Amino acid sequence: MSDPSGQQTRDYWENRHRRHDELASSGHIGLERSGNEAFYAVRLAELLRHTGDAGSGTDPLFVLDAGCGKGWFARALARCGHRVDAFDASPEAVGQARELGGGPRYAVAELDAWRSPWLYDVVLGVDVLFHVLDDALWEASLVNLASLVRLTGRLIVSDEDAPRRTPRGDYILHRPAAEYRAVVEPLGLRHLGFTPYGFRENRVGFHVFTRTS
């Protein structure tokens, strides 16, 4: 399973974003809309457990939503008081996210190529990295996201917590926590743990890291 340039995966997502609404295009393609509403709500609640709200309108948290799709989480986090940057590789998704508005600043960029003049309190990759099939591209993407986390900030990324790699279908490759830790911990981030979504049969959850140096 490999997609070294990422073009095959990009084409898949561009077409998916054109065909489906703002929930199904980045959510669970097999769920009806009401099911996806619940799926998004469950994941947001878990994210807020790890990020909280901004606490003060004069001192908001800086959040990056990497692989934001049509911006559902970016908008939700902005409503919670965060200051949000968001990007996705799909021009279709970003175009629709901008039309929906809601506060975040959107850009079109690849996971391994996004650059910022500032660091973030929280960097999110919600159900994104397990869609990166090529190992070199996956590692470069994870390294780039980790590099954007400020001291004491958090990197929150989705995957399963299985002992070995598990491919599912044509566009999913779940990697074990050990592979994430092997890439991220040498960069000065510590693994705080894994929290499953706990939604139906879904085995995915959030790996949470914090920058210690």
C-alpha positions in Angstrom: 0.0 0.0 0.0 1.7 3.2 -1.2 0.9 6.5 -2.7 4.3 8.3 -2.7 3.1 11.6 -4.3 -0.2 11.6 -2.5 -2.0 12.4 -5.8 -4.2 9.3 -5.7 -5.4 10.2 -2.2 -5.8 13.9 -3.1 -8.0 12.9 -6.1 -10.1 10.7 -3.9 -10.8 13.4 -1.3 -11.4 16.1 -3.9 -14.1 14.0 -5.5 -15.6 13.0 -2.1 -15.8 16.7 -1.1 -17.7 17.4 -4.3 -20.2 14.6 -3.9 -21.0 14.8 -0.1 -22.3 17.3 2.4 -20.1 19.0 5.0 -20.6 16.1 7.4 -20.3 13.0 5.3 -17.4 14.4 3.2 -15.0 14.3 6.2 -17.1 12.1 8.5 -18.3 8.5 8.4 -19.4 8.0 4.8 -21.6 5.0 5.8 -23.7 7.0 8.3 -26.9 8.9 7.7 -26.8 12.6 8.5 -28.2 12.2 12.0 -25.5 9.6 12.8 -22.8 11.9 11.5 -24.2 14.7 13.7 -23.6 12.4 16.7 -20.2 11.3 15.5 -19.0 14.9 15.2 -20.5 15.8 18.6 -18.7 12.9 20.3 -15.4 13.9 18.8 -15.8 17.6 19.6 -16.6 16.7 23.3 -13.4 14.7 23.5 -11.4 17.4 21.9 -12.7 20.0 24.4 -11.7 17.7 27.2 -8.1 18.1 26.0 -8.2 21.7 25.0 -10.9 23.4 27.1 -12.3 26.7 26.0 -10.2 29.9 25.6 -11.3 31.2 29.0 -10.7 34.8 28.0 -11.7 36.7 25.0 -8.5 38.8 25.4 -6.2 35.8 25.6 -7.5 33.0 23.2 -5.8 29.8 22.5 -4.1 29.5 19.1 -5.3 26.3 17.4 -4.4 24.7 14.1 -6.8 22.3 12.4 -4.7 20.4 9.9 -6.7 18.6 7.3 -9.8 20.5 8.2 -12.0 19.3 5.4 -15.0 21.7 5.2 -14.2 23.2 8.5 -16.7 21.7 11.0 -14.2 21.3 13.8 -12.5 24.6 13.0 -15.8 26.5 13.2 -16.9 24.7 16.4 -13.6 25.5 18.1 -13.8 29.1 17.0 -17.3 29.3 18.6 -15.7 28.0 21.9 -13.4 31.1 21.9 -10.3 29.7 20.2 -8.4 31.5 17.5 -8.2 29.0 14.6 -6.1 28.5 11.6 -7.2 25.7 9.3 -5.9 24.1 6.1 -6.7 21.2 3.8 -5.2 19.9 0.6 -8.5 20.0 -1.2 -9.4 23.3 -2.8 -13.0 22.1 -3.0 -13.2 21.6 0.7 -11.5 24.9 1.6 -13.7 26.8 -0.8 -16.8 25.4 0.9 -15.3 26.1 4.3 -14.7 29.7 3.4 -18.3 30.1 2.2 -19.5 28.7 5.5 -17.4 31.3 7.4 -17.5 31.1 11.2 -14.2 32.8 12.1 -11.3 30.5 11.2 -8.7 31.5 8.6 -8.5 28.9 5.9 -5.7 27.9 3.4 -5.0 25.2 0.9 -1.9 23.3 1.8 -0.4 19.8 2.2 0.2 18.3 5.7 3.9 18.2 5.2 4.1 21.7 3.7 2.1 24.0 5.9 4.2 26.8 7.3 3.3 29.4 9.9 5.1 32.5 11.4 3.9 31.5 14.8 3.5 28.3 16.9 0.2 27.0 18.2 -1.1 26.0 21.6 -3.0 23.1 20.0 -2.3 21.4 16.7 -5.1 19.0 15.6 -5.2 16.2 13.0 -8.7 14.8 13.3 -9.1 11.5 11.2 -6.4 12.7 8.8 -3.0 10.9 9.2 -4.4 7.4 8.8 -5.4 8.4 5.3 -1.8 9.1 4.4 -0.7 5.8 2.9 2.9 6.4 2.0 5.2 6.1 5.1 7.7 8.8 4.1 4.9 11.3 3.5 3.1 10.2 6.7 6.3 10.8 8.7 7.1 14.1 7.0 3.5 15.2 7.8 3.7 14.2 11.4 7.1 15.9 11.9 5.8 19.1 10.3 2.7 19.2 12.6 4.8 18.4 15.7 7.1 21.3 14.7 4.2 23.8 15.0 3.5 23.1 18.7 4.7 25.6 21.2 6.4 24.7 24.5 3.7 23.1 26.8 1.3 23.0 23.8 -0.4 19.9 22.6 -0.5 17.8 19.4 -3.7 15.8 19.1 -3.9 13.3 16.3 -6.4 10.5 15.5 -5.7 6.8 14.9 -6.4 3.4 16.4 -4.4 2.1 19.4 -3.6 -1.3 18.0 -0.3 -3.3 18.4 0.2 -3.6 14.7 -0.6 -1.9 11.4 -4.2 -2.4 10.1 -5.2 -1.4 6.6 -8.9 -0.8 6.0 -10.1 -0.4 2.5 -8.2 1.5 -0.1 -7.5 4.8 1.7 -6.9 3.9 5.4 -3.8 2.6 7.1 -3.9 2.5 10.9 -0.5 2.7 12.5 0.3 1.7 16.1 1.0 4.2 18.8 4.6 3.0 18.8 5.2 4.4 15.3 3.7 7.8 16.4 5.9 7.9 19.5 9.0 6.9 17.5 8.6 10.0 15.3 7.3 12.6 17.8 9.1 11.9 21.0 12.6 12.6 19.7 11.2 16.1 18.7 10.6 17.0 22.3 7.0 15.9 22.8 5.7 13.4 25.4 2.8 11.0 24.8 0.1 11.7 27.4 -2.1 8.8 26.3 -4.8 7.6 24.0 -8.6 8.2 24.4 -11.0 6.3 22.1 -14.0 8.0 20.7 -16.3 5.4 22.1 -18.7 5.8 19.2 -20.4 2.6 18.0 -17.9 0.2 16.5 -15.3 2.8 15.8 -11.8 2.0 17.2 -10.2 5.3 16.5 -9.4 7.8 19.2 -7.0 10.7 20.0 -3.4 10.3 20.7 -2.3 13.4 22.8 1.2 14.7 23.0 2.6 17.7 24.9 5.8 19.6 24.1 8.2 19.4 27.0 11.3 20.8 25.2 
